């Protein structure tokens, strides 16, 4: 079916006489006719290109392939169903691009289904929602076919080229219970959240492993470099042993900032509850000091008052000071950003929101990262 001048004039007339929504969007509405005619015209053009000659052209004789009638296909979109006639070739080698062979949806409805899935809705929820709001009956298998596309999209997203330089990158991991081979196991989802040179947040990737470790982080960092990252100015991390060394192995010039919140939590583990309020009052003078010199004076005072009772807590700060004090080099605006990895917590809240309604597999976690990007 070609979009002839006569058809165009008829469609113009239909648009002019349309008075109701049904006149435009109904089964015989002008908009649906335009979509149908346009798609069928494009399919015919695709087949012509595939065969290499125009319809009825003598140049097609003895080429080994030719047109072979048409098949009927039903597509679903926001406005209901559209019946198409799809041209065929005799050798069955024609694989159209505009409407794929096994495609059953068209346009925004597919994006809406993926969006609903990304927001944590189950297949049953999506079926019910599409029926209620769009008047379409979609099967569970169709919803699954559409949402399965997320995996391919996630792979493409996860391997995309990255910027050459990121001023700040937050590295952290969250632990999940996931379904693997019929068993529920614990997995660590490694997250890299960056601030680019414009100040925009960019989720660089999400990786899954058995547990958090510096060796796995090293492979993540190597992948970032392979995807185009040449330098990271400041890396914000938790207190994982060996992690700073792993970062500087791949990015030697990167400054490391340990998460102060993590350090405080680790410190309080060794402080009796009756002393925590007094201890924290003095500890706050350390990490909120205006300069590193003032912070060290406050740390000396803290040690004088508490070292006999809580030497292990003081030692935690002394041993980690080189990487815990990096933020003192920067103005308050930067300090507020880099002194903690809590920026990643908002990402984790979205993970939890998306995954709490369904059982997830290890391979699905990176897909959730793509959906939230």
C-alpha positions in Angstrom: 0.0 0.0 0.0 1.6 3.3 -1.1 0.8 6.7 0.2 -0.6 8.1 -3.1 -1.6 11.8 -3.7 -5.2 10.7 -3.6 -4.8 9.1 -0.2 -3.1 12.2 1.1 -6.0 14.3 -0.1 -8.5 12.0 1.6 -6.5 12.1 4.8 -6.5 15.8 4.7 -10.3 15.8 4.3 -10.7 13.3 7.2 -8.7 15.7 9.4 -10.7 18.7 8.4 -14.1 16.9 9.1 -12.9 15.3 12.4 -15.0 16.6 15.3 -14.4 14.1 18.0 -11.5 12.1 19.5 -12.9 9.0 17.8 -12.8 10.7 14.4 -9.1 11.1 14.9 -8.0 8.1 17.0 -10.8 5.5 16.6 -10.5 2.3 14.5 -11.3 4.3 11.4 -9.9 7.6 12.6 -7.7 9.8 10.4 -4.6 9.5 12.6 -4.7 5.7 12.5 -5.1 5.8 8.7 -2.0 8.0 8.5 0.0 5.7 10.6 -1.1 2.6 8.7 -0.5 4.2 5.3 2.9 5.6 6.3 4.1 2.3 7.8 2.9 0.2 4.8 4.6 2.7 2.4 7.8 2.4 4.3 7.7 -1.4 4.3 7.2 -1.4 0.6 10.1 1.0 0.2 12.3 -1.3 2.4 11.4 -4.4 0.2 12.3 -2.5 -2.9 15.7 -1.6 -1.5 16.1 -5.2 -0.4 15.3 -6.6 -3.8 17.2 -4.0 -5.7 14.5 -3.1 -8.2 11.2 -1.3 -8.4 7.8 -3.1 -8.4 7.0 -4.5 -11.9 10.5 -3.5 -13.2 11.9 -5.9 -15.8 15.3 -5.6 -14.1 13.9 -8.0 -11.5 13.7 -10.9 -13.9 15.9 -13.9 -13.2 17.4 -12.2 -10.1 16.5 -15.2 -7.9 14.1 -13.3 -5.7 10.9 -11.4 -6.1 7.8 -10.1 -4.3 5.5 -12.8 -3.0 2.3 -11.2 -1.8 1.6 -9.8 1.7 0.9 -11.0 5.2 -1.3 -9.4 7.8 0.1 -8.2 11.1 -1.5 -6.5 14.1 0.4 -3.9 16.1 -0.7 -2.5 19.4 -0.1 1.2 20.3 -1.6 3.8 22.7 -4.7 4.1 20.5 -5.5 0.4 20.1 -4.6 -1.9 17.3 -3.4 -1.2 13.8 -3.9 -3.8 11.1 -1.0 -3.8 8.6 -0.2 -5.6 5.4 3.5 -6.5 5.3 5.1 -7.4 1.9 7.0 -10.6 1.6 9.8 -11.9 -0.7 9.9 -15.3 -2.2 13.2 -16.3 -0.5 12.0 -15.1 2.9 15.1 -13.0 3.4 13.3 -9.7 3.8 13.8 -8.5 7.4 12.1 -5.1 7.7 13.6 -2.4 10.0 10.6 -0.1 10.5 8.4 -3.0 11.8 10.4 -6.0 12.9 9.3 -9.4 12.0 8.2 -10.4 15.5 7.4 -6.9 16.8 3.9 -6.6 18.2 3.9 -3.1 19.7 4.4 0.3 18.1 5.7 3.5 19.6 5.0 4.9 23.1 3.1 2.0 24.6 6.3 0.0 24.7 8.2 2.8 26.4 5.4 3.1 28.9 5.5 -0.6 29.7 9.3 -0.4 30.2 8.8 2.7 32.4 6.2 0.9 34.5 8.6 -2.1 34.9 11.4 0.4 35.9 9.1 1.8 38.6 8.8 -1.7 40.2 5.5 -2.8 38.8 5.0 -6.5 38.2 3.8 -8.1 35.0 0.3 -8.5 36.4 0.3 -4.8 37.5 1.4 -3.7 34.0 -1.3 -5.8 32.3 -4.0 -4.3 34.6 -2.7 -0.7 34.2 -2.5 -0.9 30.4 -6.0 -2.3 30.2 -7.5 0.3 32.6 -5.8 3.4 31.1 -5.3 2.5 27.5 -8.0 0.0 26.8 -5.5 -2.6 25.5 -5.5 -6.3 26.3 -1.8 -7.2 26.5 -0.7 -10.7 27.4 1.9 -11.6 30.1 4.1 -12.9 27.3 4.0 -9.7 25.4 4.9 -7.7 28.5 7.8 -10.1 29.1 9.0 -9.8 25.6 9.1 -6.0 25.9 10.7 -5.9 29.3 13.3 -8.5 28.2 14.6 -5.8 25.8 15.9 -4.0 28.9 18.8 -6.5 29.2 20.1 -5.6 25.8 19.6 -1.9 26.4 21.4 -2.3 29.7 24.4 -4.0 28.1 24.6 -1.2 25.6 24.4 1.4 28.4 26.9 -0.4 30.5 29.5 -0.5 27.7 29.0 3.1 26.5 32.1 5.4 26.1 32.7 7.7 29.1 34.1 11.2 29.6 37.9 11.6 29.7 37.8 13.4 33.1 35.5 13.2 36.1 36.1 15.7 38.9 34.4 13.5 41.6 33.5 9.8 41.6 31.7 8.0 44.5 32.6 4.3 44.8 30.4 2.2 47.0 28.7 -1.2 47.2 25.3 -2.4 48.3 24.5 -5.9 49.3 21.4 -7.8 48.0 19.8 -11.2 48.4 19.3 -12.4 44.9 18.0 -15.6 43.2 20.6 -17.6 41.4 20.0 -21.2 40.1 17.0 -21.5 42.4 18.9 -20.5 45.5 18.9 -17.2 47.4 22.4 -15.9 47.8 24.1 -12.6 48.9 25.7 -10.4 46.2 27.5 -7.1 46.2 26.4 -4.5 43.6 29.3 -2.2 42.9 28.3 1.3 42.1 30.2 4.2 40.5 28.4 7.5 40.7 30.2 10.5 39.1 29.9 14.2 38.9 30.9 15.4 35.5 32.6 18.7 34.7 29.1 20.4 34.4 28.1 19.1 37.9 25.6 16.6 36.5 25.4 13.2 38.2 26.2 10.3 36.0 25.9 6.6 37.0 28.9 5.1 35.2 28.0 1.5 35.9 26.8 -1.2 38.1 28.7 -4.5 38.6 27.8 -7.7 40.6 30.1 -9.9 42.6 30.0 -12.3 45.5 31.2 -9.8 48.1 32.9 -6.4 48.2 36.7 -6.5 47.7 39.5 -4.4 46.5 40.5 -6.9 43.8 37.1 -6.7 42.2 37.2 -2.9 42.4 40.5 -3.0 40.5 38.7 -4.8 37.6 35.9 -2.1 37.7 38.5 0.7 37.6 40.3 -1.0 34.7 37.0 -1.2 32.8 36.3 2.5 33.4 39.7 3.3 31.9 39.1 1.1 29.0 35.8 2.9 28.4 37.7 6.2 28.0 38.2 7.6 31.5 41.7 9.1 31.7 41.6 10.8 35.1 39.5 11.1 38.2 40.4 14.1 40.4 38.8 12.9 43.7 37.5 9.4 44.5 35.2 9.2 47.5 35.2 5.7 49.1 34.4 3.8 52.3 37.1 2.2 54.4 37.6 -0.9 52.4 41.2 -2.2 52.9 43.4 -1.9 49.9 40.9 0.2 47.9 43.0 3.4 47.8 45.9 1.4 46.4 43.6 -0.2 43.8 42.5 3.3 42.7 46.0 4.7 42.4 47.2 1.7 40.5 44.8 2.6 37.6 44.6 6.4 38.2 47.9 7.4 39.9 47.0 11.1 40.3 43.6 10.6 42.0 43.1 12.0 45.5 41.3 9.7 47.9 38.7 10.9 50.4 37.5 8.4 52.9 33.8 8.7 53.9 33.8 10.5 57.2 30.4 9.0 58.1 31.8 5.5 57.7 34.8 6.5 59.9 32.4 7.8 62.6 30.4 4.6 62.5 33.5 2.5 62.9 34.7 4.7 65.7 31.4 4.4 67.7 31.6 0.7 67.6 34.2 0.8 70.3 32.7 3.5 72.5 30.4 2.7 75.4 26.9 4.1 74.9 27.3 6.2 78.1 30.3 8.0 76.6 29.2 8.4 73.0 27.6 11.8 73.4 30.7 13.3 75.1 33.1 11.6 72.7 31.2 12.7 69.6 31.1 16.3 70.8 34.9 16.4 70.7 35.2 14.3 67.6 33.0 16.7 65.7 35.6 19.4 66.3 38.1 17.3 64.3 36.1 16.7 61.1 34.4 20.1 61.2 37.6 22.1 61.7 38.3 25.0 59.3 41.7 23.7 58.4 43.7 20.5 58.6 46.1 22.0 61.1 43.1 22.9 63.4 41.7 19.4 62.9 45.0 17.8 64.0 45.1 20.0 67.1 41.5 18.9 67.9 42.5 15.2 67.3 45.5 15.6 69.7 43.0 17.0 72.3 40.6 14.1 71.7 43.5 11.6 72.2 44.6 13.3 75.4 41.1 12.9 76.9 40.1 9.5 75.6 43.2 7.5 74.5 43.5 5.5 77.8 39.9 4.3 77.5 39.3 4.2 73.7 42.8 3.9 72.1 41.4 1.8 69.3 38.9 4.5 68.2 41.7 7.1 68.2 44.0 4.8 66.2 41.3 4.5 63.5 41.6 8.2 62.8 45.3 8.3 63.0 45.8 5.4 60.6 43.4 6.7 58.1 44.3 10.4 58.4 46.1 10.6 55.0 42.9 9.8 53.1 40.4 11.1 55.7 41.8 14.7 55.6 41.8 15.3 51.8 38.6 17.4 52.0 40.4 20.1 54.1 42.2 21.1 50.9 39.0 22.4 49.4 36.4 25.1 50.1 33.2 24.4 52.0 31.2 23.9 48.8 33.4 21.0 47.7 33.8 19.6 51.2 30.1 19.2 51.6 30.0 17.0 48.5 33.1 14.8 49.1 33.2 14.2 52.8 30.7 11.3 52.6 29.6 8.7 50.0 26.0 9.3 51.0 25.3 10.7 47.5 25.1 7.0 46.4 22.4 6.4 49.0 19.8 8.1 46.9 20.7 5.6 44.1 20.3 2.7 46.5 16.9 3.9 47.6 15.8 3.7 44.0 17.3 0.2 43.7 15.3 -0.9 46.7 12.1 0.7 45.4 12.5 -1.1 42.1 13.5 -4.5 43.4 11.4 -4.9 46.6 8.3 -6.2 44.7 10.1 -8.9 42.8 12.6 -11.6 43.1 15.8 -10.6 41.2 18.6 -12.4 39.6 22.3 -11.3 39.6 22.1 -10.4 35.9 19.1 -8.1 36.4 20.9 -5.7 38.7 22.8 -3.8 36.0 19.5 -3.5 34.1 18.0 -1.7 37.0 21.0 0.7 36.9 20.2 1.5 33.3 16.5 2.0 34.0 17.3 4.6 36.6 20.0 6.4 34.6 
